[in-house]
């Protein structure tokens, strides 16, 4: 099971590699200046639907504060 999860993570990253604008230990920003998305994860969740913890299989929703600087004026969707 671990190999399947690891392979899925690698495939996910390779698909996005050419579109990565920023990355750190817990976040990727993918896309371009006109259209981008934030991908966040923690130790238990790589993305909202890919649970890596073997315990309870329910999604835990957490609240995050994201500070974004130097944005161009315009309309943004959350």
PDB file of N, CA, C and O in Angstrom:
ATOM      1  N   UNK A   1       0.816  -1.194   0.000  1.00  0.00           N
ATOM      2  CA  UNK A   1       0.000   0.000   0.000  1.00  0.00           C
ATOM      3  C   UNK A   1       0.861   1.261   0.000  1.00  0.00           C
ATOM      4  O   UNK A   1       0.515   2.247  -0.649  1.00  0.00           O
ATOM      5  N   UNK A   2       1.967   1.235   0.714  1.00  0.00           N
ATOM      6  CA  UNK A   2       2.843   2.398   0.781  1.00  0.00           C
ATOM      7  C   UNK A   2       3.397   2.756  -0.593  1.00  0.00           C
ATOM      8  O   UNK A   2       3.483   3.938  -0.924  1.00  0.00           O
ATOM      9  N   UNK A   3       3.778   1.764  -1.403  1.00  0.00           N
ATOM     10  CA  UNK A   3       4.303   2.032  -2.736  1.00  0.00           C
ATOM     11  C   UNK A   3       3.275   2.704  -3.630  1.00  0.00           C
ATOM     12  O   UNK A   3       3.618   3.590  -4.413  1.00  0.00           O
ATOM     13  N   UNK A   4       2.024   2.297  -3.521  1.00  0.00           N
ATOM     14  CA  UNK A   4       0.963   2.920  -4.312  1.00  0.00           C
ATOM     15  C   UNK A   4       0.823   4.385  -3.934  1.00  0.00           C
ATOM     16  O   UNK A   4       0.708   5.239  -4.813  1.00  0.00           O
ATOM     17  N   UNK A   5       0.831   4.690  -2.647  1.00  0.00           N
ATOM     18  CA  UNK A   5       0.708   6.077  -2.199  1.00  0.00           C
ATOM     19  C   UNK A   5       1.898   6.902  -2.655  1.00  0.00           C
ATOM     20  O   UNK A   5       1.724   8.018  -3.145  1.00  0.00           O
ATOM     21  N   UNK A   6       3.087   6.379  -2.503  1.00  0.00           N
ATOM     22  CA  UNK A   6       4.295   7.100  -2.907  1.00  0.00           C
ATOM     23  C   UNK A   6       4.273   7.365  -4.407  1.00  0.00           C
ATOM     24  O   UNK A   6       4.604   8.465  -4.848  1.00  0.00           O
ATOM     25  N   UNK A   7       3.887   6.369  -5.190  1.00  0.00           N
ATOM     26  CA  UNK A   7       3.798   6.525  -6.639  1.00  0.00           C
ATOM     27  C   UNK A   7       2.783   7.598  -6.998  1.00  0.00           C
ATOM     28  O   UNK A   7       3.031   8.404  -7.894  1.00  0.00           O
ATOM     29  N   UNK A   8       1.651   7.624  -6.318  1.00  0.00           N
ATOM     30  CA  UNK A   8       0.631   8.641  -6.583  1.00  0.00           C
ATOM     31  C   UNK A   8       1.160  10.036  -6.297  1.00  0.00           C
ATOM     32  O   UNK A   8       0.881  10.968  -7.051  1.00  0.00           O
ATOM     33  N   UNK A   9       1.917  10.196  -5.220  1.00  0.00           N
ATOM     34  CA  UNK A   9       2.485  11.499  -4.880  1.00  0.00           C
ATOM     35  C   UNK A   9       3.484  11.941  -5.937  1.00  0.00           C
ATOM     36  O   UNK A   9       3.489  13.105  -6.337  1.00  0.00           O
ATOM     37  N   UNK A  10       4.328  11.026  -6.393  1.00  0.00           N
ATOM     38  CA  UNK A  10       5.329  11.360  -7.408  1.00  0.00           C
ATOM     39  C   UNK A  10       4.644  11.741  -8.710  1.00  0.00           C
ATOM     40  O   UNK A  10       5.036  12.722  -9.343  1.00  0.00           O
ATOM     41  N   UNK A  11       3.628  10.990  -9.127  1.00  0.00           N
ATOM     42  CA  UNK A  11       2.897  11.307 -10.357  1.00  0.00           C
ATOM     43  C   UNK A  11       2.218  12.668 -10.254  1.00  0.00           C
ATOM     44  O   UNK A  11       2.238  13.454 -11.201  1.00  0.00           O
ATOM     45  N   UNK A  12       1.613  12.943  -9.092  1.00  0.00           N
ATOM     46  CA  UNK A  12       0.963  14.227  -8.856  1.00  0.00           C
ATOM     47  C   UNK A  12       1.964  15.364  -9.015  1.00  0.00           C
ATOM     48  O   UNK A  12       1.669  16.361  -9.674  1.00  0.00           O
ATOM     49  N   UNK A  13       3.147  15.224  -8.418  1.00  0.00           N
ATOM     50  CA  UNK A  13       4.169  16.261  -8.478  1.00  0.00           C
ATOM     51  C   UNK A  13       4.684  16.432  -9.904  1.00  0.00           C
ATOM     52  O   UNK A  13       4.857  17.562 -10.362  1.00  0.00           O
ATOM     53  N   UNK A  14       4.933  15.331 -10.613  1.00  0.00           N
ATOM     54  CA  UNK A  14       5.449  15.417 -11.986  1.00  0.00           C
ATOM     55  C   UNK A  14       4.462  16.117 -12.914  1.00  0.00           C
ATOM     56  O   UNK A  14       4.871  16.868 -13.800  1.00  0.00           O
ATOM     57  N   UNK A  15       3.172  15.877 -12.717  1.00  0.00           N
ATOM     58  CA  UNK A  15       2.166  16.532 -13.553  1.00  0.00           C
ATOM     59  C   UNK A  15       2.199  18.047 -13.374  1.00  0.00           C
ATOM     60  O   UNK A  15       1.974  18.794 -14.326  1.00  0.00           O
ATOM     61  N   UNK A  16       2.475  18.491 -12.168  1.00  0.00           N
ATOM     62  CA  UNK A  16       2.456  19.922 -11.865  1.00  0.00           C
ATOM     63  C   UNK A  16       3.808  20.600 -12.045  1.00  0.00           C
ATOM     64  O   UNK A  16       3.884  21.828 -12.011  1.00  0.00           O
ATOM     65  N   UNK A  17       4.879  19.827 -12.236  1.00  0.00           N
ATOM     66  CA  UNK A  17       6.242  20.358 -12.171  1.00  0.00           C
ATOM     67  C   UNK A  17       6.453  21.590 -13.048  1.00  0.00           C
ATOM     68  O   UNK A  17       7.066  22.558 -12.596  1.00  0.00           O
ATOM     69  N   UNK A  18       5.968  21.581 -14.277  1.00  0.00           N
ATOM     70  CA  UNK A  18       6.187  22.704 -15.197  1.00  0.00           C
ATOM     71  C   UNK A  18       5.362  23.931 -14.827  1.00  0.00           C
ATOM     72  O   UNK A  18       5.612  25.024 -15.336  1.00  0.00           O
ATOM     73  N   UNK A  19       4.384  23.759 -13.949  1.00  0.00           N
ATOM     74  CA  UNK A  19       3.502  24.864 -13.587  1.00  0.00           C
ATOM     75  C   UNK A  19       3.770  25.419 -12.193  1.00  0.00           C
ATOM     76  O   UNK A  19       3.036  26.296 -11.739  1.00  0.00           O
ATOM     77  N   UNK A  20       4.794  24.938 -11.503  1.00  0.00           N
ATOM     78  CA  UNK A  20       5.046  25.373 -10.128  1.00  0.00           C
ATOM     79  C   UNK A  20       5.650  26.775 -10.128  1.00  0.00           C
ATOM     80  O   UNK A  20       6.705  27.010 -10.718  1.00  0.00           O
ATOM     81  N   UNK A  21       4.968  27.697  -9.460  1.00  0.00           N
ATOM     82  CA  UNK A  21       5.452  29.067  -9.324  1.00  0.00           C
ATOM     83  C   UNK A  21       6.198  29.251  -8.007  1.00  0.00           C
ATOM     84  O   UNK A  21       7.126  30.056  -7.926  1.00  0.00           O
ATOM     85  N   UNK A  22       5.796  28.507  -6.974  1.00  0.00           N
ATOM     86  CA  UNK A  22       6.401  28.608  -5.645  1.00  0.00           C
ATOM     87  C   UNK A  22       6.170  27.289  -4.931  1.00  0.00           C
ATOM     88  O   UNK A  22       5.147  26.638  -5.139  1.00  0.00           O
ATOM     89  N   UNK A  23       7.124  26.889  -4.084  1.00  0.00           N
ATOM     90  CA  UNK A  23       6.905  25.708  -3.258  1.00  0.00           C
ATOM     91  C   UNK A  23       7.698  25.810  -1.969  1.00  0.00           C
ATOM     92  O   UNK A  23       8.755  26.438  -1.916  1.00  0.00           O
ATOM     93  N   UNK A  24       7.162  25.176  -0.927  1.00  0.00           N
ATOM     94  CA  UNK A  24       7.850  25.040   0.350  1.00  0.00           C
ATOM     95  C   UNK A  24       7.438  23.693   0.933  1.00  0.00           C
ATOM     96  O   UNK A  24       6.870  22.869   0.216  1.00  0.00           O
ATOM     97  N   UNK A  25       7.705  23.448   2.201  1.00  0.00           N
ATOM     98  CA  UNK A  25       7.445  22.137   2.798  1.00  0.00           C
ATOM     99  C   UNK A  25       5.970  21.767   2.883  1.00  0.00           C
ATOM    100  O   UNK A  25       5.655  20.582   2.993  1.00  0.00           O
ATOM    101  N   UNK A  26       5.067  22.717   2.835  1.00  0.00           N
ATOM    102  CA  UNK A  26       3.652  22.435   3.045  1.00  0.00           C
ATOM    103  C   UNK A  26       2.741  23.032   1.977  1.00  0.00           C
ATOM    104  O   UNK A  26       1.519  22.971   2.110  1.00  0.00           O
ATOM    105  N   UNK A  27       3.314  23.608   0.919  1.00  0.00           N
ATOM    106  CA  UNK A  27       2.483  24.336  -0.034  1.00  0.00           C
ATOM    107  C   UNK A  27       3.123  24.359  -1.415  1.00  0.00           C
ATOM    108  O   UNK A  27       4.345  24.434  -1.542  1.00  0.00           O
ATOM    109  N   UNK A  28       2.290  24.294  -2.448  1.00  0.00           N
ATOM    110  CA  UNK A  28       2.695  24.562  -3.827  1.00  0.00           C
ATOM    111  C   UNK A  28       1.761  25.635  -4.367  1.00  0.00           C
ATOM    112  O   UNK A  28       0.572  25.643  -4.049  1.00  0.00           O
ATOM    113  N   UNK A  29       2.291  26.536  -5.181  1.00  0.00           N
ATOM    114  CA  UNK A  29       1.460  27.449  -5.952  1.00  0.00           C
ATOM    115  C   UNK A  29       1.710  27.070  -7.401  1.00  0.00           C
ATOM    116  O   UNK A  29       2.838  27.157  -7.885  1.00  0.00           O
ATOM    117  N   UNK A  30       0.656  26.647  -8.092  1.00  0.00           N
ATOM    118  CA  UNK A  30       0.804  26.179  -9.469  1.00  0.00           C
ATOM    119  C   UNK A  30      -0.049  27.019 -10.403  1.00  0.00           C
ATOM    120  O   UNK A  30      -1.082  27.553 -10.000  1.00  0.00           O
ATOM    121  N   UNK A  31       0.381  27.134 -11.640  1.00  0.00           N
ATOM    122  CA  UNK A  31      -0.351  27.885 -12.644  1.00  0.00           C
ATOM    123  C   UNK A  31       0.516  28.982 -13.217  1.00  0.00           C
ATOM    124  O   UNK A  31       1.716  28.797 -13.419  1.00  0.00           O
ATOM    125  N   UNK A  32      -0.097  30.134 -13.482  1.00  0.00           N
ATOM    126  CA  UNK A  32       0.631  31.306 -13.961  1.00  0.00           C
ATOM    127  C   UNK A  32       0.016  32.545 -13.316  1.00  0.00           C
ATOM    128  O   UNK A  32      -0.884  32.429 -12.484  1.00  0.00           O
ATOM    129  N   UNK A  33       0.498  33.738 -13.696  1.00  0.00           N
ATOM    130  CA  UNK A  33       0.011  34.961 -13.040  1.00  0.00           C
ATOM    131  C   UNK A  33      -1.482  35.192 -13.255  1.00  0.00           C
ATOM    132  O   UNK A  33      -2.143  35.791 -12.407  1.00  0.00           O
ATOM    133  N   UNK A  34      -2.014  34.726 -14.374  1.00  0.00           N
ATOM    134  CA  UNK A  34      -3.428  34.949 -14.667  1.00  0.00           C
ATOM    135  C   UNK A  34      -4.342  33.922 -14.006  1.00  0.00           C
ATOM    136  O   UNK A  34      -5.509  34.212 -13.742  1.00  0.00           O
ATOM    137  N   UNK A  35      -3.822  32.725 -13.736  1.00  0.00           N
ATOM    138  CA  UNK A  35      -4.654  31.661 -13.152  1.00  0.00           C
ATOM    139  C   UNK A  35      -3.759  30.748 -12.329  1.00  0.00           C
ATOM    140  O   UNK A  35      -2.897  30.062 -12.880  1.00  0.00           O
ATOM    141  N   UNK A  36      -3.955  30.732 -11.016  1.00  0.00           N
ATOM    142  CA  UNK A  36      -3.106  29.899 -10.165  1.00  0.00           C
ATOM    143  C   UNK A  36      -3.942  29.246  -9.078  1.00  0.00           C
ATOM    144  O   UNK A  36      -5.056  29.678  -8.782  1.00  0.00           O
ATOM    145  N   UNK A  37      -3.378  28.189  -8.485  1.00  0.00           N
ATOM    146  CA  UNK A  37      -4.038  27.486  -7.393  1.00  0.00           C
ATOM    147  C   UNK A  37      -3.028  27.208  -6.298  1.00  0.00           C
ATOM    148  O   UNK A  37      -1.843  27.009  -6.566  1.00  0.00           O
ATOM    149  N   UNK A  38      -3.505  27.197  -5.063  1.00  0.00           N
ATOM    150  CA  UNK A  38      -2.690  26.822  -3.908  1.00  0.00           C
ATOM    151  C   UNK A  38      -2.980  25.369  -3.575  1.00  0.00           C
ATOM    152  O   UNK A  38      -4.142  24.969  -3.494  1.00  0.00           O
ATOM    153  N   UNK A  39      -1.939  24.581  -3.381  1.00  0.00           N
ATOM    154  CA  UNK A  39      -2.078  23.189  -2.954  1.00  0.00           C
ATOM    155  C   UNK A  39      -1.401  23.088  -1.600  1.00  0.00           C
ATOM    156  O   UNK A  39      -0.187  23.263  -1.500  1.00  0.00           O
ATOM    157  N   UNK A  40      -2.177  22.805  -0.550  1.00  0.00           N
ATOM    158  CA  UNK A  40      -1.657  22.720   0.817  1.00  0.00           C
ATOM    159  C   UNK A  40      -1.754  21.290   1.313  1.00  0.00           C
ATOM    160  O   UNK A  40      -2.670  20.560   0.934  1.00  0.00           O
ATOM    161  N   UNK A  41      -0.813  20.882   2.163  1.00  0.00           N
ATOM    162  CA  UNK A  41      -0.908  19.583   2.809  1.00  0.00           C
ATOM    163  C   UNK A  41      -0.215  19.631   4.149  1.00  0.00           C
ATOM    164  O   UNK A  41       0.555  20.549   4.434  1.00  0.00           O
ATOM    165  N   UNK A  42      -0.495  18.632   4.970  1.00  0.00           N
ATOM    166  CA  UNK A  42       0.183  18.489   6.252  1.00  0.00           C
ATOM    167  C   UNK A  42       0.662  17.047   6.366  1.00  0.00           C
ATOM    168  O   UNK A  42       0.678  16.326   5.369  1.00  0.00           O
ATOM    169  N   UNK A  43       1.051  16.617   7.558  1.00  0.00           N
ATOM    170  CA  UNK A  43       1.617  15.280   7.731  1.00  0.00           C
ATOM    171  C   UNK A  43       0.609  14.172   7.434  1.00  0.00           C
ATOM    172  O   UNK A  43       1.010  13.069   7.063  1.00  0.00           O
ATOM    173  N   UNK A  44      -0.675  14.436   7.586  1.00  0.00           N
ATOM    174  CA  UNK A  44      -1.682  13.401   7.373  1.00  0.00           C
ATOM    175  C   UNK A  44      -2.309  13.440   5.989  1.00  0.00           C
ATOM    176  O   UNK A  44      -2.728  12.400   5.481  1.00  0.00           O
ATOM    177  N   UNK A  45      -2.385  14.600   5.369  1.00  0.00           N
ATOM    178  CA  UNK A  45      -3.102  14.733   4.101  1.00  0.00           C
ATOM    179  C   UNK A  45      -2.190  15.354   3.049  1.00  0.00           C
ATOM    180  O   UNK A  45      -1.662  16.449   3.247  1.00  0.00           O
ATOM    181  N   UNK A  46      -2.005  14.654   1.932  1.00  0.00           N
ATOM    182  CA  UNK A  46      -1.224  15.218   0.825  1.00  0.00           C
ATOM    183  C   UNK A  46      -2.102  16.136  -0.008  1.00  0.00           C
ATOM    184  O   UNK A  46      -1.653  17.196  -0.443  1.00  0.00           O
ATOM    185  N   UNK A  47      -3.330  15.745  -0.231  1.00  0.00           N
ATOM    186  CA  UNK A  47      -4.337  16.619  -0.813  1.00  0.00           C
ATOM    187  C   UNK A  47      -5.660  16.265  -0.136  1.00  0.00           C
ATOM    188  O   UNK A  47      -5.700  15.274   0.592  1.00  0.00           O
ATOM    189  N   UNK A  48      -6.729  17.006  -0.330  1.00  0.00           N
ATOM    190  CA  UNK A  48      -7.942  16.780   0.455  1.00  0.00           C
ATOM    191  C   UNK A  48      -8.544  15.376   0.344  1.00  0.00           C
ATOM    192  O   UNK A  48      -9.276  14.961   1.242  1.00  0.00           O
ATOM    193  N   UNK A  49      -8.261  14.642  -0.721  1.00  0.00           N
ATOM    194  CA  UNK A  49      -8.890  13.340  -0.919  1.00  0.00           C
ATOM    195  C   UNK A  49      -7.906  12.183  -0.884  1.00  0.00           C
ATOM    196  O   UNK A  49      -8.300  11.050  -1.162  1.00  0.00           O
ATOM    197  N   UNK A  50      -6.651  12.419  -0.557  1.00  0.00           N
ATOM    198  CA  UNK A  50      -5.638  11.365  -0.534  1.00  0.00           C
ATOM    199  C   UNK A  50      -5.109  11.250   0.886  1.00  0.00           C
ATOM    200  O   UNK A  50      -4.152  11.939   1.243  1.00  0.00           O
ATOM    201  N   UNK A  51      -5.708  10.400   1.697  1.00  0.00           N
ATOM    202  CA  UNK A  51      -5.348  10.276   3.106  1.00  0.00           C
ATOM    203  C   UNK A  51      -4.205   9.284   3.256  1.00  0.00           C
ATOM    204  O   UNK A  51      -4.309   8.143   2.805  1.00  0.00           O
ATOM    205  N   UNK A  52      -3.118   9.710   3.885  1.00  0.00           N
ATOM    206  CA  UNK A  52      -1.961   8.831   4.060  1.00  0.00           C
ATOM    207  C   UNK A  52      -1.901   8.204   5.439  1.00  0.00           C
ATOM    208  O   UNK A  52      -1.081   7.316   5.671  1.00  0.00           O
ATOM    209  N   UNK A  53      -2.742   8.639   6.355  1.00  0.00           N
ATOM    210  CA  UNK A  53      -2.761   8.070   7.701  1.00  0.00           C
ATOM    211  C   UNK A  53      -3.665   6.838   7.692  1.00  0.00           C
ATOM    212  O   UNK A  53      -4.748   6.879   7.108  1.00  0.00           O
ATOM    213  N   UNK A  54      -3.242   5.749   8.325  1.00  0.00           N
ATOM    214  CA  UNK A  54      -4.011   4.508   8.310  1.00  0.00           C
ATOM    215  C   UNK A  54      -5.184   4.502   9.277  1.00  0.00           C
ATOM    216  O   UNK A  54      -5.982   3.566   9.252  1.00  0.00           O
ATOM    217  N   UNK A  55      -5.312   5.486  10.105  1.00  0.00           N
ATOM    218  CA  UNK A  55      -6.387   5.538  11.102  1.00  0.00           C
ATOM    219  C   UNK A  55      -7.729   5.820  10.468  1.00  0.00           C
ATOM    220  O   UNK A  55      -8.058   5.276   9.414  1.00  0.00           O
ATOM    221  N   UNK A  56      -8.490   6.659  11.106  1.00  0.00           N
ATOM    222  CA  UNK A  56      -9.840   7.004  10.654  1.00  0.00           C
ATOM    223  C   UNK A  56      -9.821   7.552   9.225  1.00  0.00           C
ATOM    224  O   UNK A  56      -8.947   8.350   8.886  1.00  0.00           O
ATOM    225  N   UNK A  57     -10.752   7.144   8.403  1.00  0.00           N
ATOM    226  CA  UNK A  57     -10.772   7.535   6.995  1.00  0.00           C
ATOM    227  C   UNK A  57     -11.701   8.719   6.721  1.00  0.00           C
ATOM    228  O   UNK A  57     -12.171   8.879   5.595  1.00  0.00           O
ATOM    229  N   UNK A  58     -11.968   9.532   7.711  1.00  0.00           N
ATOM    230  CA  UNK A  58     -12.782  10.722   7.505  1.00  0.00           C
ATOM    231  C   UNK A  58     -11.856  11.909   7.296  1.00  0.00           C
ATOM    232  O   UNK A  58     -10.761  11.968   7.856  1.00  0.00           O
ATOM    233  N   UNK A  59     -12.310  12.850   6.486  1.00  0.00           N
ATOM    234  CA  UNK A  59     -11.516  14.051   6.257  1.00  0.00           C
ATOM    235  C   UNK A  59     -11.666  14.999   7.430  1.00  0.00           C
ATOM    236  O   UNK A  59     -12.778  15.251   7.894  1.00  0.00           O
ATOM    237  N   UNK A  60     -10.561  15.518   7.903  1.00  0.00           N
ATOM    238  CA  UNK A  60     -10.579  16.546   8.942  1.00  0.00           C
ATOM    239  C   UNK A  60     -10.359  17.887   8.263  1.00  0.00           C
ATOM    240  O   UNK A  60      -9.388  18.064   7.526  1.00  0.00           O
ATOM    241  N   UNK A  61     -11.243  18.815   8.504  1.00  0.00           N
ATOM    242  CA  UNK A  61     -11.114  20.125   7.886  1.00  0.00           C
ATOM    243  C   UNK A  61     -10.454  21.080   8.871  1.00  0.00           C
ATOM    244  O   UNK A  61     -10.901  21.214  10.011  1.00  0.00           O
ATOM    245  N   UNK A  62      -9.411  21.727   8.436  1.00  0.00           N
ATOM    246  CA  UNK A  62      -8.692  22.684   9.266  1.00  0.00           C
ATOM    247  C   UNK A  62      -8.841  24.067   8.664  1.00  0.00           C
ATOM    248  O   UNK A  62      -9.120  24.214   7.474  1.00  0.00           O
ATOM    249  N   UNK A  63      -8.655  25.062   9.482  1.00  0.00           N
ATOM    250  CA  UNK A  63      -8.721  26.440   9.018  1.00  0.00           C
ATOM    251  C   UNK A  63      -7.306  26.970   8.879  1.00  0.00           C
ATOM    252  O   UNK A  63      -6.481  26.786   9.774  1.00  0.00           O
ATOM    253  N   UNK A  64      -7.021  27.623   7.769  1.00  0.00           N
ATOM    254  CA  UNK A  64      -5.697  28.177   7.502  1.00  0.00           C
ATOM    255  C   UNK A  64      -5.827  29.657   7.205  1.00  0.00           C
ATOM    256  O   UNK A  64      -6.830  30.101   6.645  1.00  0.00           O
ATOM    257  N   UNK A  65      -4.824  30.411   7.576  1.00  0.00           N
ATOM    258  CA  UNK A  65      -4.745  31.812   7.187  1.00  0.00           C
ATOM    259  C   UNK A  65      -3.608  31.923   6.190  1.00  0.00           C
ATOM    260  O   UNK A  65      -2.494  31.471   6.456  1.00  0.00           O
ATOM    261  N   UNK A  66      -3.886  32.519   5.050  1.00  0.00           N
ATOM    262  CA  UNK A  66      -2.887  32.668   3.999  1.00  0.00           C
ATOM    263  C   UNK A  66      -2.717  34.152   3.725  1.00  0.00           C
ATOM    264  O   UNK A  66      -3.686  34.845   3.415  1.00  0.00           O
ATOM    265  N   UNK A  67      -1.506  34.634   3.837  1.00  0.00           N
ATOM    266  CA  UNK A  67      -1.195  36.025   3.523  1.00  0.00           C
ATOM    267  C   UNK A  67      -0.481  36.060   2.179  1.00  0.00           C
ATOM    268  O   UNK A  67       0.588  35.470   2.022  1.00  0.00           O
ATOM    269  N   UNK A  68      -1.071  36.751   1.216  1.00  0.00           N
ATOM    270  CA  UNK A  68      -0.499  36.852  -0.126  1.00  0.00           C
ATOM    271  C   UNK A  68      -0.163  38.313  -0.366  1.00  0.00           C
ATOM    272  O   UNK A  68      -1.006  39.194  -0.196  1.00  0.00           O
ATOM    273  N   UNK A  69       1.075  38.559  -0.763  1.00  0.00           N
ATOM    274  CA  UNK A  69       1.524  39.930  -1.003  1.00  0.00           C
ATOM    275  C   UNK A  69       1.781  40.164  -2.486  1.00  0.00           C
ATOM    276  O   UNK A  69       1.963  39.221  -3.255  1.00  0.00           O
ATOM    277  N   UNK A  70       1.794  41.416  -2.868  1.00  0.00           N
ATOM    278  CA  UNK A  70       2.141  41.848  -4.230  1.00  0.00           C
ATOM    279  C   UNK A  70       1.208  41.275  -5.288  1.00  0.00           C
ATOM    280  O   UNK A  70       1.656  40.865  -6.359  1.00  0.00           O
ATOM    281  N   UNK A  71      -0.091  41.245  -4.990  1.00  0.00           N
ATOM    282  CA  UNK A  71      -1.073  40.764  -5.964  1.00  0.00           C
ATOM    283  C   UNK A  71      -1.466  41.914  -6.877  1.00  0.00           C
ATOM    284  O   UNK A  71      -1.518  43.067  -6.448  1.00  0.00           O
ATOM    285  N   UNK A  72      -1.742  41.601  -8.130  1.00  0.00           N
ATOM    286  CA  UNK A  72      -2.277  42.590  -9.051  1.00  0.00           C
ATOM    287  C   UNK A  72      -3.749  42.817  -8.732  1.00  0.00           C
ATOM    288  O   UNK A  72      -4.436  41.910  -8.262  1.00  0.00           O
ATOM    289  N   UNK A  73      -4.225  44.018  -8.987  1.00  0.00           N
ATOM    290  CA  UNK A  73      -5.635  44.320  -8.764  1.00  0.00           C
ATOM    291  C   UNK A  73      -6.486  43.471  -9.698  1.00  0.00           C
ATOM    292  O   UNK A  73      -6.106  43.238 -10.845  1.00  0.00           O
ATOM    293  N   UNK A  74      -7.632  43.007  -9.214  1.00  0.00           N
ATOM    294  CA  UNK A  74      -8.523  42.193 -10.045  1.00  0.00           C
ATOM    295  C   UNK A  74      -9.481  41.397  -9.191  1.00  0.00           C
ATOM    296  O   UNK A  74      -9.570  41.597  -7.980  1.00  0.00           O
ATOM    297  N   UNK A  75     -10.194  40.495  -9.830  1.00  0.00           N
ATOM    298  CA  UNK A  75     -11.158  39.650  -9.133  1.00  0.00           C
ATOM    299  C   UNK A  75     -10.538  38.277  -8.912  1.00  0.00           C
ATOM    300  O   UNK A  75      -9.937  37.704  -9.821  1.00  0.00           O
ATOM    301  N   UNK A  76     -10.688  37.756  -7.701  1.00  0.00           N
ATOM    302  CA  UNK A  76     -10.142  36.450  -7.350  1.00  0.00           C
ATOM    303  C   UNK A  76     -11.241  35.598  -6.748  1.00  0.00           C
ATOM    304  O   UNK A  76     -12.118  36.104  -6.048  1.00  0.00           O
ATOM    305  N   UNK A  77     -11.193  34.310  -7.021  1.00  0.00           N
ATOM    306  CA  UNK A  77     -12.176  33.357  -6.511  1.00  0.00           C
ATOM    307  C   UNK A  77     -11.540  32.535  -5.405  1.00  0.00           C
ATOM    308  O   UNK A  77     -10.379  32.141  -5.520  1.00  0.00           O
ATOM    309  N   UNK A  78     -12.282  32.266  -4.328  1.00  0.00           N
ATOM    310  CA  UNK A  78     -11.729  31.419  -3.268  1.00  0.00           C
ATOM    311  C   UNK A  78     -12.497  30.123  -3.177  1.00  0.00           C
ATOM    312  O   UNK A  78     -12.181  29.275  -2.343  1.00  0.00           O
TER     313      UNK A  78
END
